[in-house]
Amino acid sequence: MVVGADPAAMLRAGFKPVGADFPVFLHPETHEEYALARTERKTGPGYKGFSFHAAPSVTLEQDLARRDLTINAMARGEDGGLIDPHGGAADLRAGILRHVSEAFAEDPVRILRVARFAARFGFAIAPETDALMRRMVQAGEADHLVPERVWQELARGLMEKAPSRMVMVLRECGALARVLPQLDAWYSASVAPGRMASRLDEAAARGYALPVRYALLVLELDPSQAEALAARVNAPGDCRELAVAAIREIGQLHRPALDAEATLAMLERCDAFRRPERLDRLLEVAHCDAHSHADHRRVPGQALRRALEAARTVDAGALAREHPDDIPGAIRRARLAAIAALQPPSGH
């Protein structure tokens, strides 16, 4: 952070501006970010309704006073000394997320950030901050969150070590009903809400990718609800597609055994022949979901992988030459036979 300068002075010193919204510059040699101390003024609803003021007269303390949480409102001087006007170091040691000032309420993205930090660090939320977040939701501030920012924070939160904590924080302050209403409705009607938390945190423990975690988040919804939620937050295609496939196939994935026809039909529905990684992602979803059930349901992962491998050995080109009038049928029959050959005879 640079105090006592303005944009013109930064440009004269050879710094390169970054974007047009914030007074941030790149060092001409190290390319590190240097931000001018600034103040903010609320000019409209939502997170975009701000104007910024960066001038030589803005002090470090004024800049820190506009930060969201006390743990994010600390600085070190050039001499290494800690500058901590809001008690951030004490809150960091105690594991508490506490807002700096009532200016927190001017930006609804901060609700999502608090939930994400809770998922990352496992910190408690100060009672006064929790109360302020609830008031913000009741005042309609969360209604101004745009899909891109919701998805950005949701995706980051899902990749933290305890993603279920993010969901719980949003639900407790009422924000979940505003940003992910389909999920909040499921929570309200669910007899086993803890199941979602268990499978989400299991996916985090296993280090699974974002599409898998997102699919686990929405696994209890029906496909139309999942599609509506994905559209609401503008979720990327890989997350949308895996979520819908997981919702559709989860029952089959928990069956202890599938006959050859059911196995091939599922592989076809999942587009596993063109995208074999899709089956791996679905099995990861199924393993985490099985972990969340008291009966620890079986997932026939190895059997499904062997079936796909066997079916992919079918020589489609040779079959096309032998059966030019029924190429798809010939390929399917050969795949079915390859899968059936892996399965034990009836009665064994």
C-alpha positions, 0 to 999 in steps of 0.5 A: 500500500502506498500512502501520500501519493496519487495516480499521477505520481504512480504513473510518473514513477513508471508504475502500470495501472491495473484496470479502471475501478481501483487505484492499483498499479504494478511495479515496473520491475518486480510486477508486484501490486501497489495500491494507493490508500483509499476511502470509499463512499456508498452511492447505490445498492449492491457491491458495485454501488461505490465510489473510491477516493485515492489522494495523498491526504488519505491515511493508512488508518482511513484505508484500514477502517474500510476493510471488511474484517479485523483480521484483514485490517492489519498492515506492517510498516517498512520497519516491520512493525505491526499496525493493527488499529482494530484488534485483528491480531487478537481476533486472529489468535482467538479464531474470530471473524469480526467486522471492522465497522458498520461500513461492512453492511454496504457490500453484500459480497462480504456476507459470502466472504465471511462464509468462505473464510469460516469454511477455510479457517474454521473460525467462529463468527462474532455475535455482532457480525452475525447479527449485522449479516442477518440485518443485511439480508433482511434489508434486501442487500443480498438480493443485489448480488449478481450471479458472477460474484455469487459463483465466484465466492461459492466456488472458492468456498466449495474448495476450502477444507470444510465447505459445509461450514460455508453453507451453514453460515449462509443458511443461519444468517438467511442469505442461502434463501436469497442466493441459493433458494432451491438448496435452502428449500431442500434444507427446510424440508430435509429429514437428514440435513447433515448428510450434505455436510458429511459428503461435502467435507468428505470430498474436501478431505479426498481433494476432489475437484470443484465439479464433484463438490458442486454435484454433491452440494445439489445432489438432493435436488431434482434435475429441474431444480438443479438446472434452475440453481445452476442458471441462477448462479451461472455455474460453468458447464462442467459443474452443471453437467456432472450435477445433473448426471449425478442426480440422475444416476446416483441410485444406479451407482449405489446398486451392488450389481448391475446386469450388462444391459443396465451397465451399458445403458448407464455408460451411454447416458453418461457419455463415458465412451467419449468422455471416460473421465465423466465416469470417474467423477461420478464414482467420486460423487457416489463414494462421498455420498455413500460415506454420508449414509449410515449403511455405507452403501457399496459403490461398484466402481471397479466393476463399472471401470472394467465394463467400460474398458471392455466395451471400449475394446470393441472395434467399431471400424470392423463392425461398420464394414461388416454391418454397414446397414446397422452400424450403431446396433452392431456396435452396441451388441458387441459392447453388450457382449463384452460387458456380459463376458465379464460378469459371472454366470447366473447363480454364482 
